Amino acid sequence: MAKGNISTDTKSETARSSRHAKKTSPASRAARRPAAAKTETPYHHGALREALLQAAERVLERDGLAGLTLRAVAREAGVSHAAPTHHFGDLTGLVSELAAIGFRQFNAAMASACNTATSPLERALARPKAYVAYAQAHPGMYGLMFRTERLDYSRPSLHEAAESSFAGLANAIGAMRQEPISRDALTIEQGAAIARAWSMVHGFTMLLLDGRLEDILERLPAGTTAEQLLEAILKSTVAGKLPST
């Protein structure tokens, strides 16, 4: 009986030791942590602002301006809901900084297109064609850039980017008119030329994005593209106005 009692006690002690080991095992504790607990995405200092703007652009292009909220951006970036407010103040601040990025991308696309042109005609066509191409590739961003009521142009980044865009347009018109154009003081003729060019390209872009040019394109020779239609409009507009070199 004594031997049997020792065996039983040993087994009991072994079981208790085993249970205690399971309780104190780090691996066991880690395994029991709630799997549903989602950790926020870690960012290095200074990188969170950029990550939020990238997330905002993804939300904008995917869900449109109506879906662009501070909470949606935080969720997209995988950070706390307070993070966008901390960096941008409010939704106006966020979308204004996002629009500044859009204008910089927009300006760079048009400058690049103009730099690769090799003749006066190509240069005259390059900027408006790049304008429309950017809008087609980034319809959400393009729409935001021209929603003045949603933006705060007193923010330096947006003001500077938008002014650069206007300067590019003014310089292009000046080159076509073969005269320098100041951004700060325009003659009525210069203002009319800038407004006419901008109205034509912006109007074409909005009709294209809204699908309103399909009726015209369907009536043109098979295979005619919107870009070819734009080029025909531009050529008829600049005919006889280009410098000889």
N, C-alpha and C positions, 0 to 999 in steps of 0.2 A: 504493500500500500504506500509506503514512504517513497519508494522509487517512482511509483505512478504519480504521486503528488508532485515530485520534483519535475518530471517530464511535462506535466500539465502546466505548472507554474512557468517553466521555461518557454513553452509555446505562447502563453499569455503575454509574457514579457516581450517576446519577439514581436508579437502582433502589435503591442502598444508602441514599441520602438519604431516599427514600420509606419504606423499611423502618424507618429510624431515627426518622422523624417519627411513624410509626404506634406505635412502641414508647413514645415519650415523650409522646404526645398524652394530655392529661387525660381527654378524652372517651372515648378508647380504653381507658384504664385503668379508668374507671368502668364501661364496658360489660362488662369482663371480670370484675367483682366477682361472687362467687357469688350467684345470684338466690335461692338457698334460705336465705340467711342472714337470719333473722327478727329485726327490731329490736324491743326492748321498747317498750311504749307509754309515751311521756313524760308525767309528771305534774308539776304545779307543787308546790312544797314545801307540805306540809300537806294536799294533795288526795288523796294515795295511800291514806290510811286510809279515807276516804269511798268511794273507787273500789273498794277491796277489799270493803267491806261491801255495796256495790251488787252487786258480782259474786257475793258469797256468797248474797245473796237470790235472784239469778237461778238460781244452781246449785240452791239449796234447792227453789225452786218447780218447776224443770224435772226434777231428778234425785232429789228427796227427801232426807231426812236421811241415808240410807245413802250417797248420792253426794257429800255435803258434806265434802270433805277440804281440807286446806291446799293441796295440790298442785292440786286441781280449781279452787279459788278463784284461785290464782295464774295458772293457765292461762286462766281466764275473763277475768281482768283484763289479761292480756298482760304480766305482770311476772315477775321471778325467783321461784323457789320459796321463797327465803328471806324475801321481803317480808312475807307474813302472819305469820310467826314474829316478825319484827322488831317489828311493830305490836301483836300480840295475845298473844304468848308461845307459845300452843299452841291446839289446836282448841277446848278448853273456853273459852278467852278469846275466841276469835272468835265462837262460837255464843252466848255470853253477851251480847256487845255487839250481836249481831244480834237476839237476843230482846228486848233493851232497845228497839231501834228498833221492833220489832213491837208491844210494849206501848204505846209512845208513839202509834203509828199507830192502834192499837186504841182507846185512850182518846180520841183526837181524834175518831174516827168516832162514838163514842157520845155525846161531848159535843156535837158538831155536830147530831146527830139530836135530842137533848133540847132544844137551843136553838131549834130550829125548831118544836117542838110548841106548840100553843096552848091545850090543855085538860089537866086532870089525867089523863084517860084516855090521851090521846096521849103525854103524858110518861111514863106508866107502861109504855106499849108501845114507846116509841122506843128506849130503851136495849137491851132484849133483842133487838129486831129488828135493830138495828145490830150487835150482838154476833154474831148468826148470819150477817148479810150479810158482815161482815168475814172470818169464817172461810171462807165460801164463796168469796170473792174471793182469799183468801190461805191456802189449806189447808196448805201447807208451813210457812209462818210460824206459823200458829195451832198446828199440831202441835208445833213447836219450843218455843213459849212455855210449854207445859204439860208438857214433858219435864224435870222437875225434876232428874233424875239426870244430865242432860247439861249443866246450867247451874251457874254459880257466882254465887249470890245475894249474896256478899260484895262483888262489884264494885258500886261506887256507882251507876253508870248503870242497871244492871238492878234493883237494890234500890229505887231511887227510882221507876222506871217501874212496877214491880210494885205498890209501895205505893200509887201514885196510882190504879192500876186498882182495888185493893181499896177505897180511899177513895171512889171513884165509886160502887161497888156499895153500900157502907155508907150513903152519903148518899141513894141512891135508896130503899133500904129504910127509912131514917129518915123520908124524906118521906112514904112510904106509911103508916108507923106514926104519923106526926105527932109525932115526937120526935127530938131530936138523938142521934146515935150517935157515940161516940168510937172511933177506930181502935185505941186502946191498951187499952181496958177495956170489954168487952161484958157485958151480962147474958145469962143462958142463953137468954132469950126472943129477944133481939136476935141472938145467935149462931145460933139455930135458924132465924130468919127469913132471915138472910143465906145460910146453908148450903142452905136449901130452895130459895131463888130461884136460887142459883148451880148447884145440882145439876140443877134442872129445865132451865135454859137450856144448860148445858154438855152434859148428857146428850142433849138434843134435837139439839144441834149435832153431836155425835159420831155419833149414829144417822144423821143426814142425810148427813154426809161419807162414812160407810161404806156408804151405799146401803141402810140397813136400814129406812128408812121407806117404801120403794116398795110393800111389801105393804099397808100402810095406805092409802097414796094411791091405789092401784089400786081400792080398794073404796069410795072416796068419789065423790061426783058428778063427772062428767067435767069436766076443767079445773081441779079444785081443786089449788092449789099448796101447796108446803111452807110458804110464808110465811103463807098463809091458815090452814093447820093450826096453825102457831105462834100466830097471833093469837087463834084460838079457845081454845087452851090458856091463853094469858095472860089473856084476858078472864074466863075461868071462875075463874082464880086470884085476880084482883084485885077481882072483883065484891064490892061492899059495903065495900071497904077504902080507897077513895079519899076524899080530902078533898072537900068540896062545892064548893070554889073552886080 
